[in-house]
Structure formats: C-alpha cells, structure tokens
C-alpha cells in the first residue's frame, strides 16, 4: 500500500476534525471528497507531515508520518490549494531551486524532462508572476513531482481554470496516476468522474463512502456522483 491510514483522529481543542478514519491507497487516482470543514485538508496535512495526528497511525510508502517524516517527504509530492510560488523567479530558475532542495543528481536532465511533461516549454524563460493561472498550476505541479515521488497529493488543482487549461491539467493527472498514487481533493464532481478510479467521501470527520466509482454507482441505483455526494453529506 502506498498510503495506509489506521484509526486516524485529529482533535482541535474540543472539535474532532478527523474522527477515527481508516483507508488505504494504491497507484491510481483516488478522489478524496467532502464538504467544507469535513476533514479533508486536515487529513492531507497529516499525510504530508505538516501537522501530527492526535491518535492513530498513517504511513506513506511504509514510512510513519510521525517517526519518519523525512522519508515520507522524499516519497510524497504536495500541491496545496493556495499553490505558493515565488513570483519573481523565472520558471526554470524555480525548478533549479526545488531540485537543489531535494539534492537531485543531474538536475538539468530532470528539469528538462519535467518541463516537457508539464507543457511548460514555451513559458520556461518567463517569470512565474507573468504566467496565467493555468500555467502557474503547472509550475506548482512540476515542483511537486520534480523529485519523482511515489505519492502525489493535490488540493483543488483545477480550481479557477478555464476549460482548455482544465483539460491539460486533467490529462497530466491521468498520466501520473498510471505509475503513482494520486490523491485528488476537489469539489468538482466532473473532475472526479473524469480521472478517478476510486472515491472516498468524508463528512464531519468520518468516512461515509470508500469504493470504486462503478461500485458507488451500483450501490446507489446508478445515481450521479453529485447526487450520491449530496445524499451522503447533507445531514
């Protein structure tokens, strides 16, 4: 299992943001869905070692997120919703900066490969601040996969993109899911239906669905994913 979560709980003061959840993820694209405040971002922050859990266990590629955080970081790429970027850096310069952080060998070769893979070739000599939102998303994704992690976690990667930009990012996610474990958190159900093999729905800190897309539909009389989501979380 690329990701293993067992009885994970996170309590802020008196509020249980994540309440005793367990799940696993393998190579492919996993849709991680839930209303605002359901516990999605908290779970992702625990998996990426930004915050510790209150109880339970989580591991990435066999490494514990609490006791082996550096090993987890070597195996994980993270694209947060805010996508923080150094806007005054040139695209290629920012890639070199990230490569140096990871201590990559032959960084120029890897940077060239990733720029081609993410379609950043025409923009590589521009400052990030000059790029459209779609290309900035590509830069964030390129930085997240530069060190060739086995697991990629993305929070709302297609938010605010126009249809053409969206198609490009969607194809990138599909391609990455062929060899890596991708967790995709989004509110856009069409995105989930387009790219995800498996879906987890979380509501009020608890998992209310964990199944393949086809399995979820068959259990819910072939309803749309949007209607299934509303039925499971509107209460």
MARPA-6763 format. One record per residue (C-alpha): residue number from 1; z, y, x; residue in three letters. Coordinates in steps of 0.5 Angstrom, whole numbers, plus 500, padded with zeros to 3 digits. Last residue first. Example, Ala and Ser with C-alpha at 12.3 -4.5 7.8 and 13.67 -1.06 7.14 Angstrom:
REM residues 2
<site><drengu>2</drengu><z>514</z><y>498</y><x>527</x><torba>SER</torba></site>
<site><drengu>1</drengu><z>516</z><y>491</y><x>525</x><torba>ALA</torba></site>
REM end
This chain:
REM residues 235
<site><drengu>235</drengu><z>514</z><y>531</y><x>446</x><torba>UNK</torba></site>
<site><drengu>234</drengu><z>507</z><y>533</y><x>447</x><torba>UNK</torba></site>
<site><drengu>233</drengu><z>507</z><y>529</y><x>454</x><torba>UNK</torba></site>
<site><drengu>232</drengu><z>504</z><y>522</y><x>452</x><torba>UNK</torba></site>
<site><drengu>231</drengu><z>500</z><y>524</y><x>446</x><torba>UNK</torba></site>
<site><drengu>230</drengu><z>497</z><y>530</y><x>449</x><torba>UNK</torba></site>
<site><drengu>229</drengu><z>495</z><y>526</y><x>455</x><torba>UNK</torba></site>
<site><drengu>228</drengu><z>492</z><y>521</y><x>451</x><torba>UNK</torba></site>
<site><drengu>227</drengu><z>488</z><y>526</y><x>447</x><torba>UNK</torba></site>
<site><drengu>226</drengu><z>485</z><y>529</y><x>454</x><torba>UNK</torba></site>
<site><drengu>225</drengu><z>484</z><y>522</y><x>456</x><torba>UNK</torba></site>
<site><drengu>224</drengu><z>479</z><y>521</y><x>450</x><torba>UNK</torba></site>
<site><drengu>223</drengu><z>481</z><y>516</y><x>445</x><torba>UNK</torba></site>
<site><drengu>222</drengu><z>478</z><y>509</y><x>446</x><torba>UNK</torba></site>
<site><drengu>221</drengu><z>484</z><y>506</y><x>442</x><torba>UNK</torba></site>
<site><drengu>220</drengu><z>489</z><y>508</y><x>446</x><torba>UNK</torba></site>
<site><drengu>219</drengu><z>491</z><y>501</y><x>450</x><torba>UNK</torba></site>
<site><drengu>218</drengu><z>483</z><y>501</y><x>452</x><torba>UNK</torba></site>
<site><drengu>217</drengu><z>483</z><y>508</y><x>454</x><torba>UNK</torba></site>
<site><drengu>216</drengu><z>489</z><y>507</y><x>459</x><torba>UNK</torba></site>
<site><drengu>215</drengu><z>486</z><y>501</y><x>462</x><torba>UNK</torba></site>
<site><drengu>214</drengu><z>479</z><y>504</y><x>463</x><torba>UNK</torba></site>
<site><drengu>213</drengu><z>482</z><y>510</y><x>466</x><torba>UNK</torba></site>
<site><drengu>212</drengu><z>486</z><y>505</y><x>471</x><torba>UNK</torba></site>
<site><drengu>211</drengu><z>494</z><y>505</y><x>469</x><torba>UNK</torba></site>
<site><drengu>210</drengu><z>500</z><y>508</y><x>470</x><torba>UNK</torba></site>
<site><drengu>209</drengu><z>503</z><y>512</y><x>464</x><torba>UNK</torba></site>
<site><drengu>208</drengu><z>509</z><y>515</y><x>462</x><torba>UNK</torba></site>
<site><drengu>207</drengu><z>512</z><y>517</y><x>469</x><torba>UNK</torba></site>
<site><drengu>206</drengu><z>519</z><y>521</y><x>468</x><torba>UNK</torba></site>
<site><drengu>205</drengu><z>520</z><y>528</y><x>471</x><torba>UNK</torba></site>
<site><drengu>204</drengu><z>519</z><y>531</y><x>464</x><torba>UNK</torba></site>
<site><drengu>203</drengu><z>512</z><y>528</y><x>463</x><torba>UNK</torba></site>
<site><drengu>202</drengu><z>508</z><y>524</y><x>469</x><torba>UNK</torba></site>
<site><drengu>201</drengu><z>502</z><y>521</y><x>468</x><torba>UNK</torba></site>
<site><drengu>200</drengu><z>499</z><y>517</y><x>473</x><torba>UNK</torba></site>
<site><drengu>199</drengu><z>491</z><y>515</y><x>473</x><torba>UNK</torba></site>
<site><drengu>198</drengu><z>487</z><y>510</y><x>477</x><torba>UNK</torba></site>
<site><drengu>197</drengu><z>480</z><y>510</y><x>479</x><torba>UNK</torba></site>
<site><drengu>196</drengu><z>479</z><y>518</y><x>479</x><torba>UNK</torba></site>
<site><drengu>195</drengu><z>473</z><y>522</y><x>480</x><torba>UNK</torba></site>
<site><drengu>194</drengu><z>469</z><y>524</y><x>474</x><torba>UNK</torba></site>
<site><drengu>193</drengu><z>474</z><y>522</y><x>469</x><torba>UNK</torba></site>
<site><drengu>192</drengu><z>480</z><y>526</y><x>473</x><torba>UNK</torba></site>
<site><drengu>191</drengu><z>475</z><y>532</y><x>474</x><torba>UNK</torba></site>
<site><drengu>190</drengu><z>474</z><y>532</y><x>466</x><torba>UNK</torba></site>
<site><drengu>189</drengu><z>481</z><y>532</y><x>465</x><torba>UNK</torba></site>
<site><drengu>188</drengu><z>482</z><y>539</y><x>468</x><torba>UNK</torba></site>
<site><drengu>187</drengu><z>490</z><y>540</y><x>469</x><torba>UNK</torba></site>
<site><drengu>186</drengu><z>490</z><y>537</y><x>476</x><torba>UNK</torba></site>
<site><drengu>185</drengu><z>493</z><y>533</y><x>482</x><torba>UNK</torba></site>
<site><drengu>184</drengu><z>489</z><y>529</y><x>486</x><torba>UNK</torba></site>
<site><drengu>183</drengu><z>492</z><y>523</y><x>490</x><torba>UNK</torba></site>
<site><drengu>182</drengu><z>487</z><y>521</y><x>495</x><torba>UNK</torba></site>
<site><drengu>181</drengu><z>488</z><y>514</y><x>499</x><torba>UNK</torba></site>
<site><drengu>180</drengu><z>482</z><y>514</y><x>504</x><torba>UNK</torba></site>
<site><drengu>179</drengu><z>476</z><y>510</y><x>505</x><torba>UNK</torba></site>
<site><drengu>178</drengu><z>471</z><y>511</y><x>499</x><torba>UNK</torba></site>
<site><drengu>177</drengu><z>476</z><y>516</y><x>496</x><torba>UNK</torba></site>
<site><drengu>176</drengu><z>473</z><y>521</y><x>501</x><torba>UNK</torba></site>
<site><drengu>175</drengu><z>466</z><y>520</y><x>498</x><torba>UNK</torba></site>
<site><drengu>174</drengu><z>469</z><y>522</y><x>491</x><torba>UNK</torba></site>
<site><drengu>173</drengu><z>473</z><y>528</y><x>493</x><torba>UNK</torba></site>
<site><drengu>172</drengu><z>467</z><y>531</y><x>497</x><torba>UNK</torba></site>
<site><drengu>171</drengu><z>463</z><y>529</y><x>491</x><torba>UNK</torba></site>
<site><drengu>170</drengu><z>468</z><y>533</y><x>487</x><torba>UNK</torba></site>
<site><drengu>169</drengu><z>468</z><y>539</y><x>492</x><torba>UNK</torba></site>
<site><drengu>168</drengu><z>460</z><y>540</y><x>491</x><torba>UNK</torba></site>
<site><drengu>167</drengu><z>460</z><y>539</y><x>484</x><torba>UNK</torba></site>
<site><drengu>166</drengu><z>466</z><y>544</y><x>483</x><torba>UNK</torba></site>
<site><drengu>165</drengu><z>462</z><y>549</y><x>487</x><torba>UNK</torba></site>
<site><drengu>164</drengu><z>456</z><y>549</y><x>483</x><torba>UNK</torba></site>
<site><drengu>163</drengu><z>460</z><y>549</y><x>476</x><torba>UNK</torba></site>
<site><drengu>162</drengu><z>464</z><y>555</y><x>479</x><torba>UNK</torba></site>
<site><drengu>161</drengu><z>471</z><y>554</y><x>482</x><torba>UNK</torba></site>
<site><drengu>160</drengu><z>477</z><y>557</y><x>479</x><torba>UNK</torba></site>
<site><drengu>159</drengu><z>481</z><y>551</y><x>480</x><torba>UNK</torba></site>
<site><drengu>158</drengu><z>478</z><y>545</y><x>484</x><torba>UNK</torba></site>
<site><drengu>157</drengu><z>483</z><y>543</y><x>489</x><torba>UNK</torba></site>
<site><drengu>156</drengu><z>489</z><y>543</y><x>483</x><torba>UNK</torba></site>
<site><drengu>155</drengu><z>494</z><y>540</y><x>488</x><torba>UNK</torba></site>
<site><drengu>154</drengu><z>490</z><y>535</y><x>493</x><torba>UNK</torba></site>
<site><drengu>153</drengu><z>494</z><y>530</y><x>497</x><torba>UNK</torba></site>
<site><drengu>152</drengu><z>490</z><y>526</y><x>502</x><torba>UNK</torba></site>
<site><drengu>151</drengu><z>492</z><y>519</y><x>505</x><torba>UNK</torba></site>
<site><drengu>150</drengu><z>489</z><y>516</y><x>511</x><torba>UNK</torba></site>
<site><drengu>149</drengu><z>489</z><y>522</y><x>515</x><torba>UNK</torba></site>
<site><drengu>148</drengu><z>483</z><y>524</y><x>520</x><torba>UNK</torba></site>
<site><drengu>147</drengu><z>486</z><y>529</y><x>524</x><torba>UNK</torba></site>
<site><drengu>146</drengu><z>481</z><y>534</y><x>521</x><torba>UNK</torba></site>
<site><drengu>145</drengu><z>482</z><y>532</y><x>514</x><torba>UNK</torba></site>
<site><drengu>144</drengu><z>487</z><y>537</y><x>511</x><torba>UNK</torba></site>
<site><drengu>143</drengu><z>483</z><y>543</y><x>515</x><torba>UNK</torba></site>
<site><drengu>142</drengu><z>476</z><y>541</y><x>512</x><torba>UNK</torba></site>
<site><drengu>141</drengu><z>480</z><y>541</y><x>505</x><torba>UNK</torba></site>
<site><drengu>140</drengu><z>482</z><y>548</y><x>506</x><torba>UNK</torba></site>
<site><drengu>139</drengu><z>476</z><y>550</y><x>509</x><torba>UNK</torba></site>
<site><drengu>138</drengu><z>472</z><y>547</y><x>503</x><torba>UNK</torba></site>
<site><drengu>137</drengu><z>477</z><y>551</y><x>498</x><torba>UNK</torba></site>
<site><drengu>136</drengu><z>475</z><y>557</y><x>502</x><torba>UNK</torba></site>
<site><drengu>135</drengu><z>468</z><y>556</y><x>501</x><torba>UNK</torba></site>
<site><drengu>134</drengu><z>469</z><y>555</y><x>493</x><torba>UNK</torba></site>
<site><drengu>133</drengu><z>473</z><y>562</y><x>493</x><torba>UNK</torba></site>
<site><drengu>132</drengu><z>467</z><y>565</y><x>497</x><torba>UNK</torba></site>
<site><drengu>131</drengu><z>468</z><y>567</y><x>504</x><torba>UNK</torba></site>
<site><drengu>130</drengu><z>469</z><y>573</y><x>508</x><torba>UNK</torba></site>
<site><drengu>129</drengu><z>476</z><y>573</y><x>509</x><torba>UNK</torba></site>
<site><drengu>128</drengu><z>475</z><y>566</y><x>512</x><torba>UNK</torba></site>
<site><drengu>127</drengu><z>471</z><y>570</y><x>518</x><torba>UNK</torba></site>
<site><drengu>126</drengu><z>464</z><y>568</y><x>519</x><torba>UNK</torba></site>
<site><drengu>125</drengu><z>461</z><y>563</y><x>524</x><torba>UNK</torba></site>
<site><drengu>124</drengu><z>462</z><y>557</y><x>520</x><torba>UNK</torba></site>
<site><drengu>123</drengu><z>459</z><y>559</y><x>514</x><torba>UNK</torba></site>
<site><drengu>122</drengu><z>452</z><y>556</y><x>514</x><torba>UNK</torba></site>
<site><drengu>121</drengu><z>455</z><y>549</y><x>517</x><torba>UNK</torba></site>
<site><drengu>120</drengu><z>461</z><y>549</y><x>512</x><torba>UNK</torba></site>
<site><drengu>119</drengu><z>458</z><y>543</y><x>508</x><torba>UNK</torba></site>
<site><drengu>118</drengu><z>464</z><y>539</y><x>508</x><torba>UNK</torba></site>
<site><drengu>117</drengu><z>461</z><y>533</y><x>512</x><torba>UNK</torba></site>
<site><drengu>116</drengu><z>458</z><y>538</y><x>517</x><torba>UNK</torba></site>
<site><drengu>115</drengu><z>464</z><y>542</y><x>518</x><torba>UNK</torba></site>
<site><drengu>114</drengu><z>468</z><y>535</y><x>519</x><torba>UNK</torba></site>
<site><drengu>113</drengu><z>463</z><y>532</y><x>524</x><torba>UNK</torba></site>
<site><drengu>112</drengu><z>462</z><y>539</y><x>528</x><torba>UNK</torba></site>
<site><drengu>111</drengu><z>470</z><y>539</y><x>528</x><torba>UNK</torba></site>
<site><drengu>110</drengu><z>471</z><y>532</y><x>531</x><torba>UNK</torba></site>
<site><drengu>109</drengu><z>466</z><y>533</y><x>536</x><torba>UNK</torba></site>
<site><drengu>108</drengu><z>469</z><y>539</y><x>539</x><torba>UNK</torba></site>
<site><drengu>107</drengu><z>476</z><y>536</y><x>538</x><torba>UNK</torba></site>
<site><drengu>106</drengu><z>474</z><y>531</y><x>543</x><torba>UNK</torba></site>
<site><drengu>105</drengu><z>482</z><y>529</y><x>543</x><torba>UNK</torba></site>
<site><drengu>104</drengu><z>486</z><y>532</y><x>538</x><torba>UNK</torba></site>
<site><drengu>103</drengu><z>493</z><y>535</y><x>539</x><torba>UNK</torba></site>
<site><drengu>102</drengu><z>494</z><y>536</y><x>532</x><torba>UNK</torba></site>
<site><drengu>101</drengu><z>496</z><y>543</y><x>533</x><torba>UNK</torba></site>
<site><drengu>100</drengu><z>490</z><y>544</y><x>537</x><torba>UNK</torba></site>
<site><drengu>99</drengu><z>485</z><y>541</y><x>532</x><torba>UNK</torba></site>
<site><drengu>98</drengu><z>488</z><y>546</y><x>527</x><torba>UNK</torba></site>
<site><drengu>97</drengu><z>487</z><y>552</y><x>532</x><torba>UNK</torba></site>
<site><drengu>96</drengu><z>480</z><y>549</y><x>533</x><torba>UNK</torba></site>
<site><drengu>95</drengu><z>478</z><y>549</y><x>526</x><torba>UNK</torba></site>
<site><drengu>94</drengu><z>481</z><y>556</y><x>525</x><torba>UNK</torba></site>
<site><drengu>93</drengu><z>476</z><y>558</y><x>530</x><torba>UNK</torba></site>
<site><drengu>92</drengu><z>470</z><y>555</y><x>527</x><torba>UNK</torba></site>
<site><drengu>91</drengu><z>472</z><y>558</y><x>520</x><torba>UNK</torba></site>
<site><drengu>90</drengu><z>473</z><y>565</y><x>524</x><torba>UNK</torba></site>
<site><drengu>89</drengu><z>480</z><y>567</y><x>523</x><torba>UNK</torba></site>
<site><drengu>88</drengu><z>482</z><y>574</y><x>520</x><torba>UNK</torba></site>
<site><drengu>87</drengu><z>483</z><y>570</y><x>513</x><torba>UNK</torba></site>
<site><drengu>86</drengu><z>488</z><y>565</y><x>516</x><torba>UNK</torba></site>
<site><drengu>85</drengu><z>489</z><y>560</y><x>510</x><torba>UNK</torba></site>
<site><drengu>84</drengu><z>494</z><y>558</y><x>505</x><torba>UNK</torba></site>
<site><drengu>83</drengu><z>491</z><y>554</y><x>500</x><torba>UNK</torba></site>
<site><drengu>82</drengu><z>495</z><y>556</y><x>494</x><torba>UNK</torba></site>
<site><drengu>81</drengu><z>494</z><y>549</y><x>490</x><torba>UNK</torba></site>
<site><drengu>80</drengu><z>496</z><y>545</y><x>496</x><torba>UNK</torba></site>
<site><drengu>79</drengu><z>491</z><y>541</y><x>500</x><torba>UNK</torba></site>
<site><drengu>78</drengu><z>495</z><y>536</y><x>504</x><torba>UNK</torba></site>
<site><drengu>77</drengu><z>493</z><y>531</y><x>509</x><torba>UNK</torba></site>
<site><drengu>76</drengu><z>497</z><y>525</y><x>511</x><torba>UNK</torba></site>
<site><drengu>75</drengu><z>497</z><y>520</y><x>517</x><torba>UNK</torba></site>
<site><drengu>74</drengu><z>500</z><y>524</y><x>522</x><torba>UNK</torba></site>
<site><drengu>73</drengu><z>505</z><y>528</y><x>518</x><torba>UNK</torba></site>
<site><drengu>72</drengu><z>508</z><y>521</y><x>516</x><torba>UNK</torba></site>
<site><drengu>71</drengu><z>509</z><y>519</y><x>523</x><torba>UNK</torba></site>
<site><drengu>70</drengu><z>512</z><y>526</y><x>524</x><torba>UNK</torba></site>
<site><drengu>69</drengu><z>517</z><y>525</y><x>518</x><torba>UNK</torba></site>
<site><drengu>68</drengu><z>520</z><y>518</y><x>520</x><torba>UNK</torba></site>
<site><drengu>67</drengu><z>527</z><y>518</y><x>517</x><torba>UNK</torba></site>
<site><drengu>66</drengu><z>526</z><y>522</y><x>511</x><torba>UNK</torba></site>
<site><drengu>65</drengu><z>518</z><y>520</y><x>509</x><torba>UNK</torba></site>
<site><drengu>64</drengu><z>519</z><y>513</y><x>511</x><torba>UNK</torba></site>
<site><drengu>63</drengu><z>513</z><y>510</y><x>514</x><torba>UNK</torba></site>
<site><drengu>62</drengu><z>509</z><y>504</y><x>512</x><torba>UNK</torba></site>
<site><drengu>61</drengu><z>502</z><y>508</y><x>511</x><torba>UNK</torba></site>
<site><drengu>60</drengu><z>506</z><y>513</y><x>507</x><torba>UNK</torba></site>
<site><drengu>59</drengu><z>513</z><y>512</y><x>504</x><torba>UNK</torba></site>
<site><drengu>58</drengu><z>518</z><y>514</y><x>499</x><torba>UNK</torba></site>
<site><drengu>57</drengu><z>525</z><y>512</y><x>497</x><torba>UNK</torba></site>
<site><drengu>56</drengu><z>530</z><y>513</y><x>492</x><torba>UNK</torba></site>
<site><drengu>55</drengu><z>535</z><y>519</y><x>492</x><torba>UNK</torba></site>
<site><drengu>54</drengu><z>536</z><y>526</y><x>492</x><torba>UNK</torba></site>
<site><drengu>53</drengu><z>529</z><y>527</y><x>495</x><torba>UNK</torba></site>
<site><drengu>52</drengu><z>528</z><y>531</y><x>501</x><torba>UNK</torba></site>
<site><drengu>51</drengu><z>523</z><y>537</y><x>501</x><torba>UNK</torba></site>
<site><drengu>50</drengu><z>517</z><y>539</y><x>505</x><torba>UNK</torba></site>
<site><drengu>49</drengu><z>516</z><y>531</y><x>507</x><torba>UNK</torba></site>
<site><drengu>48</drengu><z>509</z><y>531</y><x>505</x><torba>UNK</torba></site>
<site><drengu>47</drengu><z>511</z><y>525</y><x>500</x><torba>UNK</torba></site>
<site><drengu>46</drengu><z>517</z><y>530</y><x>498</x><torba>UNK</torba></site>
<site><drengu>45</drengu><z>513</z><y>536</y><x>496</x><torba>UNK</torba></site>
<site><drengu>44</drengu><z>508</z><y>532</y><x>492</x><torba>UNK</torba></site>
<site><drengu>43</drengu><z>513</z><y>529</y><x>488</x><torba>UNK</torba></site>
<site><drengu>42</drengu><z>516</z><y>536</y><x>487</x><torba>UNK</torba></site>
<site><drengu>41</drengu><z>509</z><y>539</y><x>485</x><torba>UNK</torba></site>
<site><drengu>40</drengu><z>508</z><y>533</y><x>480</x><torba>UNK</torba></site>
<site><drengu>39</drengu><z>515</z><y>534</y><x>477</x><torba>UNK</torba></site>
<site><drengu>38</drengu><z>513</z><y>535</y><x>469</x><torba>UNK</torba></site>
<site><drengu>37</drengu><z>514</z><y>543</y><x>470</x><torba>UNK</torba></site>
<site><drengu>36</drengu><z>507</z><y>545</y><x>468</x><torba>UNK</torba></site>
<site><drengu>35</drengu><z>504</z><y>539</y><x>464</x><torba>UNK</torba></site>
<site><drengu>34</drengu><z>503</z><y>532</y><x>468</x><torba>UNK</torba></site>
<site><drengu>33</drengu><z>497</z><y>529</y><x>471</x><torba>UNK</torba></site>
<site><drengu>32</drengu><z>497</z><y>525</y><x>478</x><torba>UNK</torba></site>
<site><drengu>31</drengu><z>489</z><y>522</y><x>478</x><torba>UNK</torba></site>
<site><drengu>30</drengu><z>489</z><y>517</y><x>484</x><torba>UNK</torba></site>
<site><drengu>29</drengu><z>482</z><y>517</y><x>488</x><torba>UNK</torba></site>
<site><drengu>28</drengu><z>481</z><y>510</y><x>492</x><torba>UNK</torba></site>
<site><drengu>27</drengu><z>485</z><y>507</y><x>497</x><torba>UNK</torba></site>
<site><drengu>26</drengu><z>492</z><y>505</y><x>495</x><torba>UNK</torba></site>
<site><drengu>25</drengu><z>497</z><y>508</y><x>491</x><torba>UNK</torba></site>
<site><drengu>24</drengu><z>504</z><y>506</y><x>489</x><torba>UNK</torba></site>
<site><drengu>23</drengu><z>509</z><y>508</y><x>483</x><torba>UNK</torba></site>
<site><drengu>22</drengu><z>516</z><y>508</y><x>482</x><torba>UNK</torba></site>
<site><drengu>21</drengu><z>520</z><y>514</y><x>478</x><torba>UNK</torba></site>
<site><drengu>20</drengu><z>527</z><y>515</y><x>478</x><torba>UNK</torba></site>
<site><drengu>19</drengu><z>527</z><y>522</y><x>475</x><torba>UNK</torba></site>
<site><drengu>18</drengu><z>524</z><y>528</y><x>478</x><torba>UNK</torba></site>
<site><drengu>17</drengu><z>525</z><y>535</y><x>477</x><torba>UNK</torba></site>
<site><drengu>16</drengu><z>532</z><y>533</y><x>474</x><torba>UNK</torba></site>
<site><drengu>15</drengu><z>536</z><y>539</y><x>473</x><torba>UNK</torba></site>
<site><drengu>14</drengu><z>543</z><y>540</y><x>474</x><torba>UNK</torba></site>
<site><drengu>13</drengu><z>543</z><y>544</y><x>481</x><torba>UNK</torba></site>
<site><drengu>12</drengu><z>536</z><y>541</y><x>483</x><torba>UNK</torba></site>
<site><drengu>11</drengu><z>535</z><y>534</y><x>482</x><torba>UNK</torba></site>
<site><drengu>10</drengu><z>530</z><y>530</y><x>486</x><torba>UNK</torba></site>
<site><drengu>9</drengu><z>529</z><y>522</y><x>484</x><torba>UNK</torba></site>
<site><drengu>8</drengu><z>525</z><y>517</y><x>487</x><torba>UNK</torba></site>
<site><drengu>7</drengu><z>526</z><y>510</y><x>484</x><torba>UNK</torba></site>
<site><drengu>6</drengu><z>521</z><y>507</y><x>489</x><torba>UNK</torba></site>
<site><drengu>5</drengu><z>515</z><y>510</y><x>491</x><torba>UNK</torba></site>
<site><drengu>4</drengu><z>510</z><y>507</y><x>496</x><torba>UNK</torba></site>
<site><drengu>3</drengu><z>504</z><y>510</y><x>498</x><torba>UNK</torba></site>
<site><drengu>2</drengu><z>498</z><y>507</y><x>503</x><torba>UNK</torba></site>
<site><drengu>1</drengu><z>500</z><y>500</y><x>500</x><torba>UNK</torba></site>
REM end
